[in-house]
């Protein structure tokens, strides 16, 4: 769920057509419901040079959120696993602990 008080970041995914990690990165972003710009570096040599200059890497995908270089798919998946990706994407944090604590408080009160 997007937080309407936070402007949506500009997300760029440098990718190629036959890259399975590119597919995974785009799928993760799509599952989170965020929009991103895909730049196909296999179709544009200048974009490949741009990607290498921005990231200092030659592999795809290379993912940027605004000016922050996330890295590749594994880097983005690790951020997601640690709960650090959603805030970068401007998504409202999931407060599962608060919901769990509230449900435990309600169960301690007994049946209603």
Secondary structure, 3 states (H helix, E strand, C coil): CECCCCCCCCEEEEECCCCHHHHHHHHHHHHCCCCCEEEECCCCHHHHHHHHHHHCCCCCCEEEECCEEEECHHHHHHHHHCCCHHHHHCECCCCHHHHHHHHHHHHHCCCC
